Amino acid sequence: MGKAKDKSGPLARRPDNSAFKQQRLPAWSPMLTANTVLPFFYLLALICMLLGVWLLLTVQSTQEIKLDYTELGNCDQCFQLRKNVSYAAQTCSCKVEFSIDRAFKGDVFFYYGLKNFHQNLRRYMDSRDDEQTLGRNNKLKNPSSYCEPFAKDAEGVPIAPCGAVANSMFNDSFTLTYHPSRSRTIPVPLLRKGLTWYTDKNVKFRNPKTDNLTLAAAFEGTRQPLYWQKPVYDLDPDNPTNNGFINEDLIIWMREAAFPNFKKLYGILNRADASFTKGLPKGNYTIDISYNFPVQYFQGRKVVVLTTLTWFGGQNHFLPIAYLVTSSLILLMAVVLTLAWWKFGKDGKNMKE
Amino acid sequence: AFAGEGLRTLALAYKDLSEEYYHIWKKKLHYVSTVIENREEHLAVLYEEIEQGMKLLGATAIEDKLQEGVPETIACLTLADIKIWVLTGDKLETAMNIGYSCNMLRDNMNEVFIISGLVQLEVQQQLRSAKEHILGLSRVSSTGDVAKGEMFAEDSVFEEAIIAEYALVINGLSLAHALEPQLEHTLLDLACLCKTVICCRVTPMQKAQVVELVRRHKRAVTLAVGDGANDVSMIKTAHIGVGISGQEGMQAVLASDYSFAQFRYLQRLLLVHGRWSYFRMCNFLAYFFYKNFAFTLVHFWYGFYCGFSAQTVYDQWFITLFNIVYTSLPVLAMGLFDQDVNDQNSLRYPSLYKPGQQNHLFNKRQFFLCTLQGIVTSFLLFFIPYGAFSVMVKEDGADLSDHQTFAVTIATTLVIVVSVQIGLDTHYWTAVNHLFVWGSLIVYFAILLAMQSDSLFGIFSSNFPFIGTARNCLSEKTVWLAVLLTTVVCILPGLVVSFLRVDLFPTLTDKVRHLQQSRKKQGPQEQNLRRIRRTSSRRSAYAFSHQQGYGELITSGKNMRMSTLSSTRSLEGTAQSSSWIENILKRKNEVACISPERPDPPDSHRDFRGSADRLK
């Protein structure tokens, strides 16, 4: 009202008579009626049931083996050894045995898992420097304050990679051996490359520019995190391209898990090997573990998981069962609604004015 | 002919008098005015003598009509449970005439109480007796306060049970007494028991005081409508002030919250726009609480799994943009355009206005329910992805149960769930609603992919740590299956409840909507608006006082003194324009060729005695 308008005369100050301003916009006015809602419910119940059944069948075709090796067999000695910090430099190895009843057909994936390790603690998750792991030179020698107290060591030498996340990197290593018969042993080759996300390996984590220097020289002036045994440029002696910040184990560890019980990929079965082209055959296996990571401080457990995968992932029973439960609940609701509508509200009985 | 059109007519005639004749007549007049007995009759004879043999010059006609549509508006608003009181500066007869012409006072009303006492005691007695008459109490208490207290408690129950119709007319002087602290409760109680209240001869200050009285003591929203500068204080005192712009200038308009040019637009303002506004506001509020509870309480559940370290589930940028960008526009569109019932039906069914008056759409219970829905949604929103993600891996074996993937999944699910929920809550889908809802979803995905892209990470590395997550996470079918399941489980309970409520216990709004839908299917038909039956006698729509002998009153000089209208004076043949003219003409012994406007049967003559024991 009272807007200055070009037109003059008695109707000059009349508000716009457009559909927008006079609340006359054409519209669709849906209403919840029985003949839209009830078929929708039945359809939805059907869809959920089909999905649930399909997923369940898919999941049933995967095979998984889980081993909690924290105190299993002679790993118990290593467990006791690791309780004492002064023996941290001592290596300790143990063996774990298991057998497979049915051959694992297809690709087999080897995971290590931790229980009760909260990688999702807020202060822990903040304690990293993404720019340093991106290879920025100014950050290499000058890590961000978020990394405190893991940014510099006692002498003030900067740590690369800094922060609590990198510092607590999982450092057990595993070797898998197959025993087709009592005397023979065949080492099971595990691919230790191609484990990470493409974007992680190629975009998020980059080594500092080396020009013509070696990687070790590029990291001159920094030192490894306090809990590590090896410096970052020497994490993988077998594979020179897997060193520095782009080391796959480091990248996988730096991608913090959402929950306290998690598993991370360690290796993929190398099916190029003649014995394992079809997967893992049935029989006895042993895992040689270099036991380093102490877990008794937080009452944690360590596990090893071997599994085959489908498009749906590994053995994840939650989703199929949830779908089936949901579909039965929806069906129940639909039946209740139909009954209620039939008995009480049919033909708009209640709608008489 | 003029009177036939309902105009107020004056006939003009003239006669030449010789000075001698005039002097004689004047002496007679002087003599007669000092006579003690039957002075009026003698004066009348004398006036008749001189007012004879005049030559008719012509007739004038004046109109001062009430605006059109006023009776219909008032009737409509009364059906909507809105009580209407008239506060005017005019005289009693004028005010009552207005009341009749607006259909506020009706002939079939049980009683019209007129309070016109001059002293406080008289006013008190009149108020009390009127109240007792209504409540049917035969006891007359001599001590004032105790009885008043008891009656006050009972009145709140009785108020709704009064079936008979009463009207209260009170003039300014009595009102001044009645507004004093001792009597104001009695006045208010009596006024609320009556269907109509008319206050006449009210000063602007008193208008504001009456509004203030209702505001203070009644749990009601007050709206004041006025058109002149004398209404400004009333307009400012009421909760809502409405100014009618017109011939009386712009004072009322400048002081008011809403203004328009005709009184009948009030109907549309209240029943259409007011009602829509309440409906939209309640929907908006309920949805906002639900959305924010669903958004925030996920962190409460996550606390159990992250050591209560206050780690956020979502990306920081998502938290910033959620309320501003991703979910603000759909709810804005709902708040601007939503209509439960279209405007014609809002006017046809004024009782649709009642949910607003009784606070049905957003009260403690509704707040609790929408909060509960938010809490349950947040629970499902967290735990279903938790169950799915605790052991999830990608198709190629790489990890997928990391924090960033979990964050993106929950964020996506949340945006989808709240968008679907607002889709279900919107009753009126205009093009703008479509644009905003679908547009918000598209914008969400666009911003998500943009923020987690390589290029942005390259520029601001430490601010965008979620690089690559959206691409890796949203390309996995298992993630979408989890999203679908969560959406279904979050939305369906609300849908079930809404459907059952509309099917088994439909409110008037639901019924009218249903009617609207079926009418639309049948095609446009003639809409017969029910004509509001005027139950009052046909009074003219004029704001004039029709008291007999008005001319005498002026010439006798009595109106210079305080108005001496008392309720005991019977006003016969009042408020009928035709009879007034008839009376004047009869005196002149001229044949009137003006047909009476709308002759009334004689038994509808009102006797406005405010006595309490007069039965109709």
HADDOCK unambig.tbl for C-alpha pairs under 7 A between the chains (distance, minus, plus):
assign (segid A and resid 23 and name CA) (segid B and resid 337 and name CA) 6.97 0.50 0.50
assign (segid A and resid 25 and name CA) (segid B and resid 430 and name CA) 6.35 0.50 0.50
assign (segid A and resid 26 and name CA) (segid B and resid 430 and name CA) 6.13 0.50 0.50
assign (segid A and resid 27 and name CA) (segid B and resid 428 and name CA) 5.96 0.50 0.50
assign (segid A and resid 27 and name CA) (segid B and resid 429 and name CA) 5.05 0.50 0.50
assign (segid A and resid 27 and name CA) (segid B and resid 430 and name CA) 4.32 0.50 0.50
assign (segid A and resid 28 and name CA) (segid B and resid 428 and name CA) 5.85 0.50 0.50
assign (segid A and resid 28 and name CA) (segid B and resid 429 and name CA) 4.94 0.50 0.50
assign (segid A and resid 28 and name CA) (segid B and resid 430 and name CA) 6.57 0.50 0.50
assign (segid A and resid 29 and name CA) (segid B and resid 427 and name CA) 5.68 0.50 0.50
assign (segid A and resid 29 and name CA) (segid B and resid 428 and name CA) 4.78 0.50 0.50
assign (segid A and resid 29 and name CA) (segid B and resid 429 and name CA) 6.16 0.50 0.50
assign (segid A and resid 30 and name CA) (segid B and resid 427 and name CA) 6.40 0.50 0.50
assign (segid A and resid 32 and name CA) (segid B and resid 499 and name CA) 6.18 0.50 0.50
assign (segid A and resid 109 and name CA) (segid B and resid 397 and name CA) 6.72 0.50 0.50
assign (segid A and resid 118 and name CA) (segid B and resid 306 and name CA) 6.35 0.50 0.50
assign (segid A and resid 120 and name CA) (segid B and resid 306 and name CA) 5.42 0.50 0.50
assign (segid A and resid 121 and name CA) (segid B and resid 306 and name CA) 5.38 0.50 0.50
assign (segid A and resid 121 and name CA) (segid B and resid 307 and name CA) 6.48 0.50 0.50
assign (segid A and resid 121 and name CA) (segid B and resid 309 and name CA) 5.73 0.50 0.50
assign (segid A and resid 121 and name CA) (segid B and resid 311 and name CA) 6.30 0.50 0.50
assign (segid A and resid 122 and name CA) (segid B and resid 309 and name CA) 5.53 0.50 0.50
assign (segid A and resid 122 and name CA) (segid B and resid 310 and name CA) 6.34 0.50 0.50
assign (segid A and resid 122 and name CA) (segid B and resid 311 and name CA) 4.55 0.50 0.50
assign (segid A and resid 130 and name CA) (segid B and resid 461 and name CA) 6.79 0.50 0.50
assign (segid A and resid 130 and name CA) (segid B and resid 462 and name CA) 5.84 0.50 0.50
assign (segid A and resid 131 and name CA) (segid B and resid 461 and name CA) 6.01 0.50 0.50
assign (segid A and resid 131 and name CA) (segid B and resid 462 and name CA) 6.11 0.50 0.50
assign (segid A and resid 195 and name CA) (segid B and resid 398 and name CA) 5.83 0.50 0.50
assign (segid A and resid 196 and name CA) (segid B and resid 398 and name CA) 5.99 0.50 0.50
assign (segid A and resid 197 and name CA) (segid B and resid 398 and name CA) 6.88 0.50 0.50
assign (segid A and resid 199 and name CA) (segid B and resid 468 and name CA) 5.56 0.50 0.50
assign (segid A and resid 203 and name CA) (segid B and resid 454 and name CA) 6.88 0.50 0.50
assign (segid A and resid 255 and name CA) (segid B and resid 402 and name CA) 6.39 0.50 0.50
assign (segid A and resid 256 and name CA) (segid B and resid 402 and name CA) 5.60 0.50 0.50
assign (segid A and resid 256 and name CA) (segid B and resid 403 and name CA) 5.99 0.50 0.50
assign (segid A and resid 257 and name CA) (segid B and resid 401 and name CA) 6.08 0.50 0.50
assign (segid A and resid 257 and name CA) (segid B and resid 402 and name CA) 3.90 0.50 0.50
assign (segid A and resid 257 and name CA) (segid B and resid 403 and name CA) 5.11 0.50 0.50
assign (segid A and resid 258 and name CA) (segid B and resid 401 and name CA) 6.31 0.50 0.50
assign (segid A and resid 258 and name CA) (segid B and resid 402 and name CA) 4.83 0.50 0.50
assign (segid A and resid 258 and name CA) (segid B and resid 403 and name CA) 3.85 0.50 0.50
assign (segid A and resid 258 and name CA) (segid B and resid 406 and name CA) 6.73 0.50 0.50
assign (segid A and resid 259 and name CA) (segid B and resid 305 and name CA) 6.14 0.50 0.50
assign (segid A and resid 259 and name CA) (segid B and resid 306 and name CA) 6.93 0.50 0.50
assign (segid A and resid 260 and name CA) (segid B and resid 305 and name CA) 6.77 0.50 0.50
assign (segid A and resid 262 and name CA) (segid B and resid 390 and name CA) 6.98 0.50 0.50
assign (segid A and resid 264 and name CA) (segid B and resid 399 and name CA) 6.17 0.50 0.50
assign (segid A and resid 265 and name CA) (segid B and resid 398 and name CA) 6.32 0.50 0.50
assign (segid A and resid 265 and name CA) (segid B and resid 399 and name CA) 6.55 0.50 0.50
assign (segid A and resid 309 and name CA) (segid B and resid 395 and name CA) 6.97 0.50 0.50
assign (segid A and resid 310 and name CA) (segid B and resid 395 and name CA) 6.53 0.50 0.50
assign (segid A and resid 311 and name CA) (segid B and resid 395 and name CA) 4.99 0.50 0.50
assign (segid A and resid 312 and name CA) (segid B and resid 395 and name CA) 6.52 0.50 0.50
assign (segid A and resid 312 and name CA) (segid B and resid 478 and name CA) 5.66 0.50 0.50
assign (segid A and resid 313 and name CA) (segid B and resid 392 and name CA) 6.15 0.50 0.50
assign (segid A and resid 313 and name CA) (segid B and resid 393 and name CA) 5.12 0.50 0.50
assign (segid A and resid 313 and name CA) (segid B and resid 394 and name CA) 5.66 0.50 0.50
assign (segid A and resid 313 and name CA) (segid B and resid 395 and name CA) 5.47 0.50 0.50
assign (segid A and resid 314 and name CA) (segid B and resid 392 and name CA) 6.80 0.50 0.50
assign (segid A and resid 314 and name CA) (segid B and resid 393 and name CA) 6.49 0.50 0.50
assign (segid A and resid 316 and name CA) (segid B and resid 391 and name CA) 6.23 0.50 0.50
assign (segid A and resid 316 and name CA) (segid B and resid 392 and name CA) 6.82 0.50 0.50
assign (segid A and resid 318 and name CA) (segid B and resid 387 and name CA) 5.89 0.50 0.50
assign (segid A and resid 318 and name CA) (segid B and resid 388 and name CA) 5.91 0.50 0.50
assign (segid A and resid 319 and name CA) (segid B and resid 388 and name CA) 5.83 0.50 0.50
assign (segid A and resid 323 and name CA) (segid B and resid 485 and name CA) 6.89 0.50 0.50
assign (segid A and resid 341 and name CA) (segid B and resid 503 and name CA) 6.85 0.50 0.50
assign (segid A and resid 344 and name CA) (segid B and resid 504 and name CA) 6.52 0.50 0.50
assign (segid A and resid 345 and name CA) (segid B and resid 503 and name CA) 5.57 0.50 0.50
assign (segid A and resid 345 and name CA) (segid B and resid 504 and name CA) 5.86 0.50 0.50
assign (segid A and resid 350 and name CA) (segid B and resid 504 and name CA) 6.84 0.50 0.50
assign (segid A and resid 350 and name CA) (segid B and resid 506 and name CA) 6.77 0.50 0.50
assign (segid A and resid 351 and name CA) (segid B and resid 506 and name CA) 6.94 0.50 0.50
assign (segid A and resid 351 and name CA) (segid B and resid 511 and name CA) 5.18 0.50 0.50
assign (segid A and resid 353 and name CA) (segid B and resid 511 and name CA) 6.65 0.50 0.50
